[in-house]
Amino acid sequence: MTESNFPELSSGQKRVLILTSDAGFGHRRSAESVEKALLKLYGDQVQVEVVNPITDTDKALLMKNVEKNYNIGVKNTPGLYRLGYQLSDNRQVSDMMDGALTLALTSSLKEVIKSFKPQAILNTNEMFNSAVGSALDQLDMHMPYFTVVTDFADVHALWFSNEPDFYFLASDWVRVRALENEMKPEKLIVSGIPVDPIYEEPLNSKVRLRKKLRIEPNLPTFLIVGGERVKNVLETVEALEHLEHDFQVVAIAGGNDRLFLDLVKLKPKFPLHVHHFLSNMPDWLRAADVLITKAGGLILSEGLAAGLPILIIHYLPGQEEGNVRYVLSHQAAAMPANTGEAIATLDYWLKDDAKGLKITAQAAKLLGKPHAASQIAEALWKSINDPAKQATETTANSNTH
């Protein structure tokens, strides 16, 4: 990665570097959402680069295996992952981990920062917090530096470092965790997890959007989002045969080849639309009536931003357990113990002219944060163009939560 990889800045143009990782989809989707918001708000006044410093340089060789093994470990040995998460989730252990990560990642981050020459940095992964600060110190560079936390509740202590200027948090629950980890209150802003800014735009007609997507325009629509680490998708689709209502299902395999092949073999009594992977997820979420998925921070945030009742069929140990508690406590979701309970929940939501569905959808809409990406983009822009004003406004905002 060299400076020649990036176009020259035009007059008055600013550069924003967004750091992400590919351990799951959430970090990158959050990063890309802020990128879209920056470009939507400021157009050609801003250059944005989304970079994974682990995979996009040749310096973090050890960390490449760490990122790859994270996905394998969570999928194949969830109990061991939960134990490791719990044992490391304290200030003393996380400080040691932070030191090791800083040693492993500083060189890679220095290369990225030197090459892109940003005026501000946004981080969406807990591994990079202190390493970014170390890289900036070694480069003798000073610029606004923010971090976005991408879960709702059980946030690991590793997320919290004194290096970032401000933290954008998913919820007040995360703010409590940050304060427990000795973060300064004036650094904390409860924005929600950033989602695609299209969720800010009013949807005039689900019927018209469904016609555009070539599915039945007038049927209640269940969107089932799977993936390599999502369990119980096939079993849930098969169990829907027992639901005595008219509906259709859109099932997304999320790049899981085996799941996709199993889904396309099904011949259910209800309309079933199967996709291997989709790049226009916001359209499908906005066209749906119910989201059925696991409890990842980003997919839950998208569902809430779309005002969808959420049926949780799986969660990863550790931070996603807190995500489950968060949405359940706000009555925006349900988590059945088995497929029988899943069918009973959907039946309850759909009966009596979908009274239960409407109540849960209203709770989801109240909990959703469709403006989070734009709020973060505006803060980044102000930090570059008027740092004194930005600091005052952001601190005032944080004190309202």
KOLMI-246671 format. One line per 2 residues: number of its first residue (from 0); their letters; for each residue x, z, y of C-alpha. Coordinates in steps of 0.05 Angstrom, whole numbers, plus 5000, padded with zeros to 4 digits. Layout:
NUM = A = X Z Y | ...
This chain:
0 = MT = 5000 5000 5000 | 5032 4977 5065
2 = ES = 5010 4968 5137 | 5005 4893 5125
4 = NF = 4945 4907 5079 | 4903 4925 5140
6 = PE = 4880 4880 5198 | 4907 4892 5268
8 = LS = 4866 4936 5313 | 4830 4899 5369
10 = SG = 4824 4929 5438 | 4789 4997 5437
12 = QK = 4780 4995 5361 | 4789 5059 5321
14 = RV = 4809 5072 5249 | 4777 5123 5203
16 = LI = 4807 5139 5135 | 4758 5166 5083
18 = LT = 4790 5197 5021 | 4753 5198 4955
20 = SD = 4763 5202 4880 | 4730 5170 4819
22 = AG = 4718 5232 4777 | 4644 5215 4771
24 = FG = 4605 5173 4821 | 4587 5226 4873
26 = HR = 4651 5230 4914 | 4657 5154 4923
28 = RS = 4583 5145 4937 | 4586 5199 4991
30 = AE = 4648 5166 5021 | 4616 5097 5021
32 = SV = 4553 5126 5054 | 4593 5152 5113
34 = EK = 4629 5085 5116 | 4562 5049 5121
36 = AL = 4538 5097 5175 | 4601 5086 5217
38 = LK = 4595 5011 5212 | 4520 5014 5226
40 = LY = 4530 5057 5288 | 4595 5028 5316
42 = GD = 4602 4959 5286 | 4668 4924 5302
44 = QV = 4690 4983 5345 | 4713 5017 5281
46 = QV = 4755 5001 5220 | 4740 5043 5159
48 = EV = 4781 5048 5096 | 4757 5085 5034
50 = VN = 4817 5103 4992 | 4828 5140 4926
52 = PI = 4900 5165 4937 | 4906 5177 4862
54 = TD = 4892 5106 4838 | 4906 5064 4901
56 = TD = 4980 5082 4905 | 5037 5085 4854
58 = KA = 5060 5156 4872 | 5008 5202 4839
60 = LL = 5023 5182 4767 | 5009 5251 4738
62 = MK = 4943 5256 4775 | 4919 5190 4746
64 = NV = 4915 5223 4678 | 4882 5285 4708
66 = EK = 4826 5243 4738 | 4817 5202 4674
68 = NY = 4817 5264 4630 | 4767 5299 4674
70 = NI = 4713 5250 4656 | 4731 5253 4582
72 = GV = 4734 5329 4581 | 4668 5340 4615
74 = KN = 4634 5292 4567 | 4666 5314 4501
76 = TP = 4682 5388 4511 | 4632 5415 4562
78 = GL = 4640 5487 4538 | 4715 5485 4549
80 = YR = 4704 5453 4617 | 4655 5509 4636
82 = LG = 4705 5562 4616 | 4761 5531 4656
84 = YQ = 4715 5523 4716 | 4694 5596 4714
86 = LS = 4764 5624 4703 | 4794 5584 4760
88 = DN = 4737 5596 4810 | 4769 5652 4849
90 = RQ = 4814 5654 4910 | 4878 5674 4875
92 = VS = 4875 5621 4820 | 4850 5567 4866
94 = DM = 4907 5581 4915 | 4957 5568 4858
96 = MD = 4920 5505 4838 | 4920 5484 4911
98 = GA = 4995 5492 4915 | 5005 5449 4853
100 = LT = 4958 5395 4878 | 4994 5394 4945
102 = LA = 5060 5382 4910 | 5029 5327 4867
104 = LT = 4991 5291 4922 | 5028 5298 4988
106 = SS = 5073 5238 4976 | 5014 5193 4959
108 = LK = 4974 5216 5019 | 5033 5206 5065
110 = EV = 5037 5133 5042 | 4963 5122 5054
112 = IK = 4964 5154 5123 | 5028 5118 5145
114 = SF = 5000 5052 5122 | 4930 5056 5153
116 = KP = 4948 5096 5216 | 4879 5127 5225
118 = QA = 4853 5165 5285 | 4811 5211 5241
120 = IL = 4807 5230 5167 | 4747 5249 5125
122 = NT = 4757 5279 5056 | 4704 5280 5001
124 = NE = 4744 5313 4944 | 4767 5385 4935
126 = MF = 4836 5364 4908 | 4859 5335 4974
128 = NS = 4844 5390 5025 | 4912 5424 5032
130 = AV = 4952 5362 5012 | 4924 5323 5072
132 = GS = 4946 5380 5118 | 5016 5379 5085
134 = AL = 5021 5303 5093 | 5002 5306 5166
136 = DQ = 5052 5362 5179 | 5108 5323 5146
138 = LD = 5091 5260 5184 | 5085 5301 5249
140 = MH = 5016 5270 5261 | 4956 5304 5290
142 = MP = 4885 5279 5285 | 4814 5304 5271
144 = YF = 4807 5321 5197 | 4739 5337 5164
146 = TV = 4717 5352 5093 | 4649 5338 5061
148 = VT = 4628 5384 5003 | 4587 5347 4951
150 = DF = 4548 5401 4914 | 4491 5447 4933
152 = AD = 4509 5517 4909 | 4563 5535 4858
154 = VH = 4620 5505 4898 | 4689 5518 4869
156 = AL = 4737 5560 4911 | 4786 5501 4910
158 = WF = 4741 5466 4961 | 4759 5516 5015
160 = SN = 4824 5511 5055 | 4844 5526 5126
162 = EP = 4870 5455 5136 | 4806 5416 5155
164 = DF = 4779 5424 5226 | 4707 5424 5202
166 = YF = 4668 5426 5137 | 4603 5388 5127
168 = LA = 4563 5427 5075 | 4505 5409 5030
170 = SD = 4464 5472 5042 | 4462 5543 5069
172 = WV = 4479 5565 4999 | 4547 5530 5005
174 = RV = 4557 5561 5073 | 4552 5629 5040
176 = RA = 4605 5608 4989 | 4650 5584 5045
178 = LE = 4644 5650 5082 | 4660 5687 5017
180 = NE = 4723 5645 5014 | 4743 5668 5084
182 = MK = 4726 5604 5121 | 4714 5612 5196
184 = PE = 4639 5606 5213 | 4653 5558 5271
186 = KL = 4683 5508 5222 | 4620 5503 5180
188 = IV = 4564 5452 5192 | 4504 5447 5145
190 = SG = 4490 5372 5145 | 4469 5356 5073
192 = IP = 4508 5311 5026 | 4516 5242 5058
194 = VD = 4472 5187 5028 | 4463 5114 5046
196 = PI = 4436 5109 5117 | 4380 5064 5092
198 = YE = 4343 5128 5074 | 4335 5141 5148
200 = EP = 4291 5080 5155 | 4216 5087 5144
202 = LN = 4188 5051 5082 | 4126 5012 5102
204 = SK = 4103 4995 5032 | 4126 5014 4962
206 = VR = 4081 4959 4935 | 4118 4906 4975
208 = LR = 4186 4935 4954 | 4165 4935 4881
210 = KK = 4144 4862 4886 | 4213 4847 4915
212 = LR = 4245 4882 4856 | 4199 4844 4808
214 = IE = 4165 4904 4776 | 4092 4922 4772
216 = PN = 4071 4936 4844 | 4014 4985 4832
218 = LP = 4037 5028 4774 | 4067 5098 4781
220 = TF = 4141 5086 4771 | 4192 5131 4736
222 = LI = 4265 5116 4752 | 4312 5142 4698
224 = VG = 4385 5142 4718 | 4435 5149 4661
226 = GE = 4510 5140 4655 | 4570 5157 4611
228 = RV = 4560 5232 4621 | 4484 5236 4622
230 = KN = 4450 5260 4558 | 4378 5256 4534
232 = VL = 4361 5189 4568 | 4341 5151 4506
234 = ET = 4303 5210 4477 | 4264 5218 4542
236 = VE = 4244 5144 4545 | 4221 5146 4473
238 = AL = 4181 5210 4485 | 4143 5176 4542
240 = EH = 4102 5140 4489 | 4062 5206 4485
242 = LE = 4043 5207 4559 | 3970 5188 4567
244 = HD = 3974 5156 4636 | 3987 5087 4663
246 = FQ = 4059 5081 4688 | 4123 5039 4684
248 = VV = 4195 5059 4673 | 4258 5032 4704
250 = AI = 4318 5055 4662 | 4389 5047 4688
252 = AG = 4445 5056 4638 | 4496 5069 4692
254 = GN = 4550 5027 4658 | 4540 5061 4590
256 = DR = 4543 5002 4542 | 4515 5040 4482
258 = LF = 4457 5068 4522 | 4441 4999 4551
260 = LD = 4439 4967 4481 | 4395 5023 4454
262 = LV = 4346 5018 4512 | 4337 4942 4508
264 = KL = 4318 4949 4434 | 4258 4992 4451
266 = KP = 4189 4961 4451 | 4145 5015 4483
268 = KF = 4072 5011 4501 | 4088 5018 4575
270 = PL = 4127 4968 4619 | 4202 4983 4612
272 = HV = 4254 4950 4657 | 4325 4962 4634
274 = HH = 4388 4951 4676 | 4460 4961 4656
276 = FL = 4483 4978 4727 | 4454 4968 4797
278 = SN = 4487 4961 4865 | 4422 4970 4904
280 = MP = 4404 5040 4881 | 4369 5059 4947
282 = DW = 4318 5004 4938 | 4300 5028 4868
284 = LR = 4296 5101 4890 | 4251 5083 4948
286 = AA = 4207 5042 4902 | 4199 5099 4851
288 = DV = 4151 5158 4846 | 4193 5203 4801
290 = LI = 4268 5208 4790 | 4292 5229 4720
292 = TK = 4366 5243 4716 | 4422 5295 4711
294 = AG = 4437 5346 4765 | 4494 5311 4801
296 = GL = 4499 5329 4875 | 4496 5257 4900
298 = IL = 4439 5231 4856 | 4398 5293 4873
300 = SE = 4412 5282 4947 | 4389 5210 4942
302 = GL = 4326 5229 4905 | 4310 5283 4957
304 = AA = 4324 5235 5014 | 4275 5186 4982
306 = GL = 4224 5243 4976 | 4221 5240 4900
308 = PI = 4201 5295 4851 | 4260 5303 4804
310 = LI = 4257 5315 4729 | 4326 5341 4708
312 = IH = 4343 5324 4636 | 4417 5343 4636
314 = YL = 4469 5379 4677 | 4544 5389 4673
316 = PG = 4571 5460 4666 | 4600 5491 4728
318 = QE = 4578 5465 4796 | 4516 5427 4771
320 = EG = 4485 5492 4745 | 4480 5513 4818
322 = NV = 4450 5445 4836 | 4395 5459 4785
324 = RY = 4379 5528 4815 | 4378 5499 4885
326 = VL = 4326 5444 4874 | 4284 5487 4827
328 = SH = 4282 5545 4876 | 4254 5497 4929
330 = QA = 4201 5470 4881 | 4228 5400 4889
332 = AA = 4244 5390 4815 | 4230 5412 4744
334 = MP = 4278 5421 4686 | 4242 5418 4619
336 = AN = 4274 5451 4558 | 4258 5392 4513
338 = TG = 4222 5325 4512 | 4155 5359 4498
340 = EA = 4160 5399 4562 | 4182 5337 4599
342 = IA = 4118 5301 4579 | 4076 5362 4597
344 = TL = 4109 5364 4666 | 4096 5291 4679
346 = DY = 4024 5298 4655 | 4014 5356 4703
348 = WL = 4044 5316 4760 | 4000 5255 4747
350 = KD = 3933 5285 4731 | 3878 5300 4782
352 = DA = 3897 5239 4825 | 3972 5259 4821
354 = KG = 3960 5324 4859 | 4021 5358 4829
356 = LK = 4064 5298 4842 | 4045 5296 4916
358 = IT = 4060 5371 4925 | 4128 5365 4892
360 = AQ = 4144 5302 4931 | 4129 5338 4996
362 = AA = 4177 5394 4976 | 4230 5342 4959
364 = KL = 4221 5307 5026 | 4228 5373 5064
366 = LG = 4293 5387 5027 | 4322 5317 5035
368 = KP = 4376 5302 5087 | 4372 5226 5100
370 = HA = 4410 5232 5166 | 4471 5268 5138
372 = AS = 4517 5206 5136 | 4500 5188 5208
374 = QI = 4510 5260 5231 | 4580 5260 5200
376 = AE = 4596 5191 5227 | 4576 5212 5298
378 = AL = 4620 5274 5293 | 4679 5232 5270
380 = WK = 4669 5183 5328 | 4663 5238 5380
382 = SI = 4725 5273 5352 | 4765 5209 5364
384 = ND = 4737 5191 5432 | 4724 5258 5464
386 = PA = 4757 5314 5423 | 4740 5371 5471
388 = KQ = 4666 5352 5475 | 4663 5342 5400
390 = AT = 4691 5410 5384 | 4641 5444 5431
392 = ET = 4581 5406 5403 | 4601 5415 5330
394 = TA = 4612 5489 5338 | 4545 5496 5372
396 = NS = 4512 5458 5315 | 4545 5502 5263
398 = NT = 4520 5565 5298 | 4447 5543 5289
400 = H = 4452 5551 5213
